Amino acid sequence: MNSFPHRRPIALWLGACCALILLMAVIGAITRLTESGLSITRWEPIKGILPPLNDTAWNEAYQLYKATPQYAGIHDGMQLDEFKGIYFWEWIHRLWGRLIGLAFALPMLVFWLKGMIPRGFKLPLLGIFALGGLQGFIGWYMVQSGLEPGQVSVSPYRLALHLGLAVLIYSMTFWQILRLYADELKLQKPYCWCLHRHTLFALLFLALTMVWGAFTAGLNAGKIYNTFPLMDGHIIPPDFSAMSSWVQNIFANPASVQFIHRCLATITLVLTAALAWRMRAISPRISAALFVVILVQYALGVITVLGGVQLLPAALHQANAIIALTCVLGCLFLVRQKAN
C-alpha cells in the first residue's frame, strides 16, 4: 500500500533534479577538460545569467581573461572567437547550476504550500536546498583559486570539494526517491548485516574513487603514464615519491595521484562486482545492471588513460560514475530494509 498519497509528482520532481545534476557533472567535466573554467572572471549571480550581448561586452570579458595567469600560461595568443568557445562552457556550467536551483526550489515551495510533502521529508529537502546554495559558493571559491597570481588552473583540493559536494547532493536527492517507494522495496529475505556492510564498503570506495578522480583531473595526472595495466612498464611509477613529504606525494604528485586512482578504481571494481553477484538472489535486474555499469566504468577509465584524456571518453567516464553511484545507492537501500 502506498504510504505517500502524493508520491508520484514528488518522485518525478526529484528524479528530474537528479537528471539535471547528472548532466551538470558532464558539463563540469567538459568545462574542466577544455580549460574553460577560468574564462569568466567575475561572480555575478544575477547579471551573469546572460552572456555578453554585444562586441563591447565581449571585448571587456576577453580583456579580463587576458589579464589572468591562465591566459599567459596556457592560452597565450588565443583570439576572441576562440575565447567565445571556452566562455560558452563556463557560462552554460554556471547557468545550469542556477537552473538546478530553480528546478529544486520552486516545486518544493509549491509542494510545501499545498501540504504535499510527507512527514519526515521536509528537513532532508531543506538540507539538500542549503547544500545546493553552498555548492554555488564552493564553485566560485574554486574558480578564485585559479585566478590567483602564478596559477593556471583551479586548486585540485577545491575541485575535489566541489565534486564531492555534488556527489553528496545527488545521493541525498536520489535517496529521497527511494524513501518514497520504501513500501515496495521491502526485502522478501531476512536482513543480512554482512551484505549491508559489503554494500557500504562498495559505496565508500566508489565515492572515494570519484573524489580522487577530481584530484587526478585537477593535476592533469591522467595525461601522464598513458599505458595499462603497467605505468610505462612499472607497477609503481618511479616518481611515486618524488616530492619531499608523503602528504605532497599522496595529494599533489601527479604520478602517485594517478596510481592511487587506479588502485581505488580496481578495489571498487572488485567490491562492486562481488556485490552484484551477491545481489542476484535479491534482484536479478539490479544485479545485472550493477555488474555491467561497473565494468563499463572501469573500461572507460582505461580508455581515458590510454587516450591521454580525450574529451568524449572522459566525459562518459564522469557520467557513468554517477550511474554507478545510483546503482550502489539502490542496492544499499534494498539490503538495509527489514523483511516484510
PEQUI-V243777 format. One record per residue. N is the residue number from 1. RES is the residue in one small letter. SS is DSSP state (H for helix, E for strand, - for the rest). PHI is phi as a letter, one per 40 degrees, with the letter a starting at -180 (999 if undefined). BURIAL is + if it has 24 or more other ideal C-beta (glycine too) atoms within 12 Angstrom, else -. Layout:
n=N res=RES ss=SS phi=PHI burial=BURIAL
n=N res=RES ss=SS phi=PHI burial=BURIAL
This chain:
n=1 res=m ss=- phi=999 burial=-
n=2 res=n ss=- phi=c burial=-
n=3 res=s ss=- phi=c burial=-
n=4 res=f ss=- phi=b burial=+
n=5 res=p ss=- phi=c burial=-
n=6 res=h ss=- phi=b burial=-
n=7 res=r ss=H phi=c burial=+
n=8 res=r ss=H phi=c burial=-
n=9 res=p ss=H phi=c burial=-
n=10 res=i ss=H phi=c burial=+
n=11 res=a ss=H phi=c burial=+
n=12 res=l ss=H phi=c burial=-
n=13 res=w ss=H phi=c burial=+
n=14 res=l ss=H phi=c burial=+
n=15 res=g ss=H phi=c burial=+
n=16 res=a ss=H phi=c burial=+
n=17 res=c ss=H phi=c burial=+
n=18 res=c ss=H phi=c burial=+
n=19 res=a ss=H phi=c burial=+
n=20 res=l ss=H phi=c burial=+
n=21 res=i ss=H phi=c burial=+
n=22 res=l ss=H phi=c burial=+
n=23 res=l ss=H phi=c burial=+
n=24 res=m ss=H phi=c burial=+
n=25 res=a ss=H phi=c burial=+
n=26 res=v ss=H phi=c burial=+
n=27 res=i ss=H phi=c burial=+
n=28 res=g ss=H phi=c burial=+
n=29 res=a ss=H phi=c burial=+
n=30 res=i ss=H phi=c burial=+
n=31 res=t ss=H phi=d burial=+
n=32 res=r ss=H phi=c burial=+
n=33 res=l ss=H phi=c burial=+
n=34 res=t ss=- phi=c burial=+
n=35 res=e ss=- phi=f burial=+
n=36 res=s ss=- phi=c burial=+
n=37 res=g ss=- phi=c burial=+
n=38 res=l ss=- phi=b burial=+
n=39 res=s ss=- phi=c burial=+
n=40 res=i ss=- phi=b burial=+
n=41 res=t ss=- phi=c burial=+
n=42 res=r ss=- phi=b burial=+
n=43 res=w ss=- phi=b burial=-
n=44 res=e ss=- phi=b burial=-
n=45 res=p ss=- phi=d burial=-
n=46 res=i ss=- phi=c burial=-
n=47 res=k ss=H phi=c burial=-
n=48 res=g ss=H phi=c burial=+
n=49 res=i ss=H phi=c burial=-
n=50 res=l ss=- phi=c burial=-
n=51 res=p ss=- phi=c burial=-
n=52 res=p ss=- phi=d burial=+
n=53 res=l ss=- phi=b burial=-
n=54 res=n ss=- phi=a burial=-
n=55 res=d ss=H phi=c burial=-
n=56 res=t ss=H phi=c burial=-
n=57 res=a ss=H phi=c burial=-
n=58 res=w ss=H phi=c burial=-
n=59 res=n ss=H phi=c burial=-
n=60 res=e ss=H phi=c burial=-
n=61 res=a ss=H phi=c burial=+
n=62 res=y ss=H phi=c burial=+
n=63 res=q ss=H phi=c burial=-
n=64 res=l ss=H phi=c burial=-
n=65 res=y ss=H phi=c burial=+
n=66 res=k ss=H phi=c burial=-
n=67 res=a ss=- phi=c burial=-
n=68 res=t ss=- phi=c burial=+
n=69 res=p ss=H phi=c burial=-
n=70 res=q ss=H phi=c burial=+
n=71 res=y ss=H phi=d burial=+
n=72 res=a ss=H phi=c burial=-
n=73 res=g ss=H phi=c burial=-
n=74 res=i ss=- phi=b burial=+
n=75 res=h ss=- phi=b burial=+
n=76 res=d ss=- phi=d burial=-
n=77 res=g ss=- phi=g burial=-
n=78 res=m ss=- phi=c burial=+
n=79 res=q ss=- phi=c burial=-
n=80 res=l ss=H phi=d burial=-
n=81 res=d ss=H phi=c burial=-
n=82 res=e ss=H phi=c burial=-
n=83 res=f ss=H phi=c burial=+
n=84 res=k ss=H phi=d burial=+
n=85 res=g ss=H phi=c burial=-
n=86 res=i ss=H phi=c burial=+
n=87 res=y ss=H phi=c burial=+
n=88 res=f ss=H phi=d burial=+
n=89 res=w ss=H phi=c burial=+
n=90 res=e ss=H phi=c burial=+
n=91 res=w ss=H phi=c burial=+
n=92 res=i ss=H phi=c burial=+
n=93 res=h ss=H phi=c burial=+
n=94 res=r ss=H phi=c burial=+
n=95 res=l ss=H phi=c burial=+
n=96 res=w ss=H phi=c burial=+
n=97 res=g ss=H phi=c burial=+
n=98 res=r ss=H phi=c burial=+
n=99 res=l ss=H phi=c burial=+
n=100 res=i ss=H phi=c burial=+
n=101 res=g ss=H phi=d burial=+
n=102 res=l ss=H phi=c burial=-
n=103 res=a ss=H phi=c burial=+
n=104 res=f ss=H phi=c burial=+
n=105 res=a ss=H phi=c burial=-
n=106 res=l ss=H phi=c burial=-
n=107 res=p ss=H phi=c burial=+
n=108 res=m ss=H phi=d burial=+
n=109 res=l ss=H phi=c burial=-
n=110 res=v ss=H phi=c burial=-
n=111 res=f ss=H phi=c burial=+
n=112 res=w ss=H phi=c burial=-
n=113 res=l ss=H phi=c burial=-
n=114 res=k ss=- phi=c burial=-
n=115 res=g ss=- phi=g burial=-
n=116 res=m ss=- phi=c burial=+
n=117 res=i ss=- phi=c burial=+
n=118 res=p ss=- phi=c burial=+
n=119 res=r ss=- phi=c burial=-
n=120 res=g ss=- phi=g burial=-
n=121 res=f ss=- phi=b burial=+
n=122 res=k ss=H phi=c burial=-
n=123 res=l ss=H phi=c burial=-
n=124 res=p ss=H phi=c burial=+
n=125 res=l ss=H phi=c burial=+
n=126 res=l ss=H phi=c burial=-
n=127 res=g ss=H phi=c burial=-
n=128 res=i ss=H phi=c burial=+
n=129 res=f ss=H phi=c burial=+
n=130 res=a ss=H phi=c burial=-
n=131 res=l ss=H phi=c burial=+
n=132 res=g ss=H phi=c burial=+
n=133 res=g ss=H phi=c burial=-
n=134 res=l ss=H phi=c burial=-
n=135 res=q ss=H phi=c burial=+
n=136 res=g ss=H phi=c burial=+
n=137 res=f ss=H phi=c burial=-
n=138 res=i ss=H phi=c burial=+
n=139 res=g ss=H phi=c burial=+
n=140 res=w ss=H phi=c burial=+
n=141 res=y ss=H phi=d burial=-
n=142 res=m ss=H phi=c burial=+
n=143 res=v ss=H phi=d burial=+
n=144 res=q ss=H phi=d burial=-
n=145 res=s ss=H phi=c burial=+
n=146 res=g ss=H phi=c burial=+
n=147 res=l ss=H phi=c burial=+
n=148 res=e ss=- phi=c burial=-
n=149 res=p ss=- phi=d burial=-
n=150 res=g ss=- phi=g burial=-
n=151 res=q ss=- phi=b burial=+
n=152 res=v ss=- phi=b burial=+
n=153 res=s ss=- phi=a burial=+
n=154 res=v ss=- phi=c burial=+
n=155 res=s ss=- phi=c burial=+
n=156 res=p ss=H phi=d burial=+
n=157 res=y ss=H phi=c burial=+
n=158 res=r ss=H phi=c burial=+
n=159 res=l ss=H phi=c burial=+
n=160 res=a ss=H phi=c burial=+
n=161 res=l ss=H phi=c burial=+
n=162 res=h ss=H phi=c burial=+
n=163 res=l ss=H phi=c burial=+
n=164 res=g ss=H phi=c burial=+
n=165 res=l ss=H phi=c burial=+
n=166 res=a ss=H phi=c burial=+
n=167 res=v ss=H phi=c burial=+
n=168 res=l ss=H phi=c burial=+
n=169 res=i ss=H phi=c burial=+
n=170 res=y ss=H phi=c burial=+
n=171 res=s ss=H phi=c burial=+
n=172 res=m ss=H phi=c burial=+
n=173 res=t ss=H phi=c burial=+
n=174 res=f ss=H phi=c burial=+
n=175 res=w ss=H phi=c burial=+
n=176 res=q ss=H phi=c burial=+
n=177 res=i ss=H phi=c burial=+
n=178 res=l ss=H phi=c burial=+
n=179 res=r ss=H phi=c burial=+
n=180 res=l ss=H phi=c burial=+
n=181 res=y ss=- phi=b burial=+
n=182 res=a ss=H phi=d burial=+
n=183 res=d ss=H phi=c burial=-
n=184 res=e ss=H phi=c burial=-
n=185 res=l ss=- phi=b burial=+
n=186 res=k ss=- phi=c burial=-
n=187 res=l ss=- phi=c burial=+
n=188 res=q ss=- phi=c burial=-
n=189 res=k ss=- phi=b burial=-
n=190 res=p ss=- phi=c burial=-
n=191 res=y ss=- phi=c burial=-
n=192 res=c ss=- phi=b burial=-
n=193 res=w ss=H phi=c burial=-
n=194 res=c ss=H phi=c burial=-
n=195 res=l ss=H phi=c burial=+
n=196 res=h ss=H phi=d burial=+
n=197 res=r ss=H phi=c burial=-
n=198 res=h ss=H phi=d burial=+
n=199 res=t ss=H phi=c burial=+
n=200 res=l ss=H phi=c burial=-
n=201 res=f ss=H phi=c burial=+
n=202 res=a ss=H phi=c burial=+
n=203 res=l ss=H phi=c burial=+
n=204 res=l ss=H phi=d burial=+
n=205 res=f ss=H phi=c burial=+
n=206 res=l ss=H phi=c burial=+
n=207 res=a ss=H phi=c burial=+
n=208 res=l ss=H phi=c burial=+
n=209 res=t ss=H phi=c burial=+
n=210 res=m ss=H phi=c burial=+
n=211 res=v ss=H phi=c burial=+
n=212 res=w ss=H phi=c burial=+
n=213 res=g ss=H phi=c burial=+
n=214 res=a ss=H phi=c burial=+
n=215 res=f ss=H phi=c burial=+
n=216 res=t ss=H phi=c burial=+
n=217 res=a ss=H phi=c burial=+
n=218 res=g ss=H phi=c burial=+
n=219 res=l ss=- phi=c burial=+
n=220 res=n ss=- phi=f burial=+
n=221 res=a ss=H phi=c burial=+
n=222 res=g ss=H phi=c burial=+
n=223 res=k ss=H phi=c burial=-
n=224 res=i ss=- phi=b burial=+
n=225 res=y ss=- phi=f burial=+
n=226 res=n ss=- phi=c burial=-
n=227 res=t ss=- phi=b burial=-
n=228 res=f ss=- phi=a burial=+
n=229 res=p ss=- phi=c burial=-
n=230 res=l ss=- phi=c burial=-
n=231 res=m ss=E phi=b burial=+
n=232 res=d ss=- phi=f burial=-
n=233 res=g ss=- phi=g burial=-
n=234 res=h ss=E phi=b burial=-
n=235 res=i ss=- phi=c burial=-
n=236 res=i ss=- phi=b burial=-
n=237 res=p ss=- phi=c burial=+
n=238 res=p ss=- phi=d burial=-
n=239 res=d ss=- phi=c burial=-
n=240 res=f ss=- phi=d burial=+
n=241 res=s ss=- phi=b burial=-
n=242 res=a ss=- phi=c burial=-
n=243 res=m ss=- phi=c burial=-
n=244 res=s ss=- phi=c burial=-
n=245 res=s ss=- phi=b burial=-
n=246 res=w ss=H phi=c burial=-
n=247 res=v ss=H phi=c burial=-
n=248 res=q ss=H phi=c burial=-
n=249 res=n ss=H phi=c burial=-
n=250 res=i ss=H phi=c burial=+
n=251 res=f ss=H phi=b burial=+
n=252 res=a ss=- phi=b burial=+
n=253 res=n ss=- phi=c burial=+
n=254 res=p ss=H phi=d burial=+
n=255 res=a ss=H phi=c burial=+
n=256 res=s ss=H phi=c burial=+
n=257 res=v ss=H phi=c burial=+
n=258 res=q ss=H phi=c burial=+
n=259 res=f ss=H phi=c burial=+
n=260 res=i ss=H phi=c burial=+
n=261 res=h ss=H phi=c burial=+
n=262 res=r ss=H phi=c burial=+
n=263 res=c ss=H phi=c burial=+
n=264 res=l ss=H phi=c burial=+
n=265 res=a ss=H phi=c burial=+
n=266 res=t ss=H phi=c burial=-
n=267 res=i ss=H phi=c burial=+
n=268 res=t ss=H phi=c burial=+
n=269 res=l ss=H phi=d burial=+
n=270 res=v ss=H phi=c burial=-
n=271 res=l ss=H phi=c burial=+
n=272 res=t ss=H phi=c burial=+
n=273 res=a ss=H phi=c burial=+
n=274 res=a ss=H phi=c burial=+
n=275 res=l ss=H phi=c burial=+
n=276 res=a ss=H phi=d burial=+
n=277 res=w ss=H phi=c burial=-
n=278 res=r ss=H phi=c burial=+
n=279 res=m ss=H phi=c burial=+
n=280 res=r ss=- phi=c burial=-
n=281 res=a ss=- phi=c burial=-
n=282 res=i ss=- phi=c burial=+
n=283 res=s ss=- phi=a burial=+
n=284 res=p ss=H phi=d burial=-
n=285 res=r ss=H phi=c burial=-
n=286 res=i ss=H phi=c burial=+
n=287 res=s ss=H phi=d burial=+
n=288 res=a ss=H phi=c burial=-
n=289 res=a ss=H phi=c burial=+
n=290 res=l ss=H phi=c burial=+
n=291 res=f ss=H phi=c burial=+
n=292 res=v ss=H phi=c burial=-
n=293 res=v ss=H phi=c burial=+
n=294 res=i ss=H phi=c burial=+
n=295 res=l ss=H phi=c burial=+
n=296 res=v ss=H phi=c burial=+
n=297 res=q ss=H phi=c burial=+
n=298 res=y ss=H phi=c burial=+
n=299 res=a ss=H phi=c burial=-
n=300 res=l ss=H phi=c burial=+
n=301 res=g ss=H phi=c burial=+
n=302 res=v ss=H phi=c burial=+
n=303 res=i ss=H phi=c burial=+
n=304 res=t ss=H phi=c burial=+
n=305 res=v ss=H phi=c burial=+
n=306 res=l ss=H phi=c burial=-
n=307 res=g ss=- phi=c burial=-
n=308 res=g ss=- phi=g burial=-
n=309 res=v ss=- phi=g burial=+
n=310 res=q ss=- phi=c burial=-
n=311 res=l ss=H phi=c burial=-
n=312 res=l ss=H phi=c burial=-
n=313 res=p ss=H phi=c burial=+
n=314 res=a ss=H phi=c burial=+
n=315 res=a ss=H phi=c burial=+
n=316 res=l ss=H phi=c burial=+
n=317 res=h ss=H phi=c burial=+
n=318 res=q ss=H phi=c burial=+
n=319 res=a ss=H phi=c burial=+
n=320 res=n ss=H phi=c burial=+
n=321 res=a ss=H phi=c burial=+
n=322 res=i ss=H phi=c burial=+
n=323 res=i ss=H phi=c burial=+
n=324 res=a ss=H phi=c burial=+
n=325 res=l ss=H phi=d burial=+
n=326 res=t ss=H phi=c burial=+
n=327 res=c ss=H phi=c burial=+
n=328 res=v ss=H phi=c burial=+
n=329 res=l ss=H phi=c burial=+
n=330 res=g ss=H phi=c burial=+
n=331 res=c ss=H phi=c burial=+
n=332 res=l ss=H phi=c burial=+
n=333 res=f ss=H phi=c burial=+
n=334 res=l ss=H phi=c burial=+
n=335 res=v ss=H phi=c burial=+
n=336 res=r ss=- phi=c burial=+
n=337 res=q ss=- phi=c burial=+
n=338 res=k ss=- phi=c burial=-
n=339 res=a ss=- phi=c burial=-
n=340 res=n ss=- phi=c burial=-
